[in-house]
Amino acid sequence: MNQSPFDLTGRVAVITGGGGLLGRQHAAAIASAGGIPVLWDCVIDSPGLDVDSLQSTFGPGASIQKVDITSEESVKTATQEIMARYGKIDILINNAANNPKMENSSGLEFSRLENFPLSQWEADLNVGLKGAFLCARIIGALMAQRGSGVIINIASDLAVIAPDQRLYRREGAPENEQPVKPVTYSVVKSGLIGLTRYLATYWCDQGVRCNALSPGGVENGQPANFMDKLSRLIPMGRMARHDEYQGALLFLCSDASSYMNGQNLVVDGGRSCW
């Protein structure tokens, strides 16, 4: 029988931000095709992230490492540990990102551009862009030496359209106190698409492909008013379920997309069409 082009049997996939909502869904997609997910996160003491739980859910080869992806030394050390255990890394999924709360406890609307702290800007770019750069540079170089590999950068529909700040408005609040989607989210996600194109052409002749996946919003207990307003902006009339990006991710990670390189796959229920 011919092997399925979606088959990932034995392929080792590093997933940054692996302990988060979508990180675990990415791991499920990898495991469903026979791959071996290795979750990287700076916090690994959350429920379900112990080795026994991970291996029960994602297979006997699954593992998790505590990694600070903003630290070159931490990324190098974790990479060396993977190479010692598995002997290779086939897939890198740059998924980690900061997600700052819309407002702080002082009541000052810090998400507005006029008030947005430089420290928050630096922290968000460190995780979202510096971290992706370090992981791609260190792991991608090993892939290039080996002659094969896939890098996936998790961007967002807000990398191709601007945030609709009307979604976040608070009834009765003065204009200068209205919360907004922080500027760093759009900057980081747009930057990941630029990084995708750079990497796609940099190591292409050494067998390394790079693409981006841009998901839309995922339903995860948001206020009903917010979900209703956002759903009206989406032709399909709803936000995504937790598992609805697994198929797209599997496509990008597998040989099913073997001639796809440097592209941004937008999966947003049609939002960016309007």
C-alpha positions, 0 to 999 in steps of 0.5 A, a space after each residue: 500500500 502507498 503511504 499516505 502523504 499525511 503520514 508523520 510516523 516517527 517524525 519529531 516535532 518541536 512545538 513552542 508554547 506547547 502547554 497552551 491551548 493551541 499548542 496542545 492541539 498542534 501536538 494532537 495533530 502531530 500524534 494523530 499522524 504518528 509523529 512524536 510531539 515535543 512540547 516546549 514551554 516556560 511553564 510545565 506544571 499545569 494539569 495534564 503536562 506531566 510525562 505520563 499524561 502526555 504519553 497517554 494522550 500523544 503516544 509513548 514518545 511524547 515529551 515536554 521540556 521547560 524552555 525559555 525561548 528568549 534565551 539562546 542558551 536555553 534553546 541550545 540546551 533543549 535542542 541538544 537534549 532532543 538530539 541526544 534522545 531522538 537523534 533528529 528534529 523533523 518539524 518546528 512549530 513556532 507557536 509561542 506568544 504573549 497574550 497580555 490582558 486588555 487592561 491592568 488593575 490600576 484602571 489605566 487602559 494600558 492596551 491603548 497605543 498612547 499608554 502601551 508600556 515599552 516593557 510590554 512591547 519588549 516582552 511581547 516581541 521577545 517571545 513572539 519574534 526573538 523566540 521564533 528567530 532563535 528556534 528557527 536559527 538553531 533548529 533550522 540549521 540542524 535541519 539544513 545540515 540533515 537535508 530535510 525539515 519543516 518550519 511552521 510559524 503560527 501567525 494570525 488573521 490579524 497579520 493580514 487584516 487590522 484588528 477591529 477595535 470595535 470588538 473590545 469597546 466598553 459601554 460608557 467608557 471615555 474614548 481615551 479609556 476604551 480597551 484595544 487589541 495591543 499593537 504588539 499582537 499585530 506586529 508580532 504576527 505580521 513579523 512571523 510572516 516576514 520571517 516565514 518568507 525569509 526562511 523559505 528562501 534561505 534553506 530551500 536548496 537544503 530541503 527545508 520548507 517554511 510556511 505560516 498558518 494564520 488562524 482566526 479566533 478560537 472560542 474559549 469562554 470569551 464573554 458572550 457579547 464579544 463572541 456575538 460581535 466577532 461572529 458577525 464579522 465572520 461569514 461562517 457566523 462563528 469562532 473556531 472550535 479548539 480542534 479545527 486547525 489540526 487538519 491545516 497544521 497536519 497538511 503543512 507539516 506533512 508531505 501533502 504540502 511538499 511543494 508549498 513553501 513561503 506561504 501563509 495559510 489563512 484559516 479564519 472562517 472567511 473573516 478576511 474576505 470581508 
